[in-house]
Amino acid sequence: MAGICGSWTSGSSCPTWAPCSGSTSSWARRRRCAAVSSERSRALPRSVGAPTAAADTRDPAGRRVVCGESRLTPLRAPGRSPAFKGARGRTPSFFVFLLLAPLTVSSLLGCGVHGPSSDDIERSRRELELAAALHEEQNIPGAIGHLREALELDPENAEAHVLLGIIQFQRANHPSAEEHTRRGVELLVEHGRRGATLAEARNVLGLVLIAREEYDEAAEVLEASALDEMNTAPHLAWGNLGLARLEAGRAPEAVEALETAVRMQPRFCVGWYRLGRAHFAANDLQLAEEALVRAIEADEACADAPQLQGAWRLRGEVRARLGRRADALADLERCVALGADTEEGQRCQRLLDRTPPPPPNPSPAAPPDTAADTAPRTNDAEAQP
């Protein structure tokens, strides 16, 4: 089954998923049912029973155990062996049960549950690759269709669960997003997949839990992702951990996590924005402004990024409280320019509407009329005829 690589940008909160071509997961190799039964049968004495194509076996309850295309012969205790004879020359039933139990349990575990074949696993992997490509092309319905086909072929395709969870999260279908991302994480853990894929899957699950306001569990999941040595982008997990703590009202702990995030990646604009929010919540206005300046200027792409529209709005509010009215108005106007119809744009416009206009500058005093002083004086008596 192909792994999935997460491609992250400095300002994103979700990865862009693309299949790692050519990678094969060791956990995805399923043991064929007939091979398992054959190996277990060879481990038993030949006199107890051997696999054939035509015979079958029954468990202690009398149910027939079938393994793929082959069946196991009924187990017969050796009638002539002194070790198995009772007082009357018959084999004690509890000895028979002891012989039957290990093979029966193994048969039920290995053969009674029919997992996907190797062909199904390979087809599921190809469906996942198609879904990832369609997701990249923003063909969401097509991606969902191929992911559902992948999971029908192999219900334990962990990456398919995670990618479907991401798509549902982007569609704001949070219950379905949690279901699939949580299942993906569980499967990765069950199969020992403790690499970068697990760290990224936990990061996504943490974001989904934040959206569902499950902040304590989100923090637990995100901390595991952030501390995972195999995480190729730990600053993202630290940033989301800070967000979970911030939404839970734990601003000092949020500051700690977010400072770690931006220290790991100084160009992490979203991390700087969240750090500004945390300082603002703690009423540290000067530190909040410094972080918000970095949120807008840490990377060239951040100043015009729609997802950082809130940074302009918050910096305007901070500067207004600091008494820097002109700078605050400029930030709010920039916020509106990035999108007047968005939620943040509308908030900025309301702040602008409530801001009173500046008082008019007093007009300068009129200069004294000096015309009379400079005009030549005339003698009224001389002026008369």
Order of alpha helices (4+ residues) and beta strands (2+ residues): beta-beta-alpha-beta-beta-beta-beta-alpha-alpha-alpha-alpha-alpha-alpha-alpha-alpha-alpha-alpha-alpha-alpha-alpha-alpha-alpha-alpha
